[in-house]
């Protein structure tokens, strides 16, 4: 199975986890997904509302992955979901 198919399967599997991951893991999943599908984030994607803390945490987590290739982000996402599924 090629990487893109494995990634799509992992995305589907992430929605069927037996328990909801903690917030740190959810941020990791979010940022890896965004990096894999959209690439590096840009400053114009920063949240406009300084009090929207969820959006800020998401943006910061994604920004930390700047420079990570799409393929690497997909691989890390797959590994994280596999670990969460108990595999």
C-alpha positions in Angstrom: 0.0 0.0 0.0 1.4 3.4 -0.9 2.0 6.2 1.6 -1.0 8.2 0.5 -3.4 5.2 0.9 -1.9 4.4 4.3 -2.3 8.0 5.4 -6.0 8.1 4.2 -6.6 4.8 6.1 -5.0 6.3 9.3 -7.2 9.4 9.0 -10.2 7.2 8.8 -8.9 5.1 11.8 -8.3 8.2 13.8 -12.1 8.8 13.8 -12.8 5.4 15.3 -10.5 5.4 18.3 -11.9 3.7 21.3 -11.2 6.6 23.6 -10.6 10.3 22.8 -6.9 11.2 23.0 -5.7 13.9 25.3 -5.4 17.5 24.1 -1.7 17.3 23.4 -2.2 14.2 21.2 -5.1 15.9 19.4 -2.9 18.9 18.6 -0.2 16.5 17.3 -2.8 14.8 15.1 -4.1 18.1 13.8 -0.7 19.6 13.1 0.6 16.5 11.3 -2.6 16.3 9.2 -2.3 20.0 8.2 1.4 19.7 7.4 0.8 16.5 5.4 -2.1 18.0 3.4 -1.3 21.7 3.2 2.4 22.0 3.9 4.0 24.8 5.9 1.6 27.3 7.5 2.1 31.0 6.8 1.7 33.9 9.1 -1.5 35.0 7.4 -3.1 31.8 8.7 -2.5 32.9 12.3 -5.8 33.4 14.3 -7.1 37.0 14.1 -8.7 36.9 17.6 -6.0 36.9 20.3 -8.4 35.3 22.7 -9.2 32.3 20.5 -6.8 30.1 22.5 -7.8 26.8 20.7 -7.0 28.4 17.3 -3.7 29.7 18.7 -2.6 26.3 20.0 -3.5 24.7 16.7 -1.6 27.3 14.8 1.4 27.0 17.1 1.5 23.2 16.8 1.3 23.4 13.0 4.0 26.1 12.9 6.4 23.9 14.8 6.3 21.5 11.9 7.6 24.1 9.4 10.0 22.4 7.0 8.7 18.9 7.6 8.0 17.3 4.3 4.5 16.1 3.4 5.7 12.5 3.3 7.4 12.7 6.7 4.2 14.3 8.2 2.1 11.5 6.7 4.5 8.8 8.1 4.4 10.4 11.6 0.6 10.6 11.5 0.3 7.0 10.5 2.7 5.9 13.3 0.8 8.0 15.9 -2.6 6.6 14.9 -1.2 3.1 14.9 0.1 3.6 18.4 -3.2 5.1 19.5 -5.1 2.1 18.0 -2.9 -0.2 20.1 -0.9 -1.5 17.2 
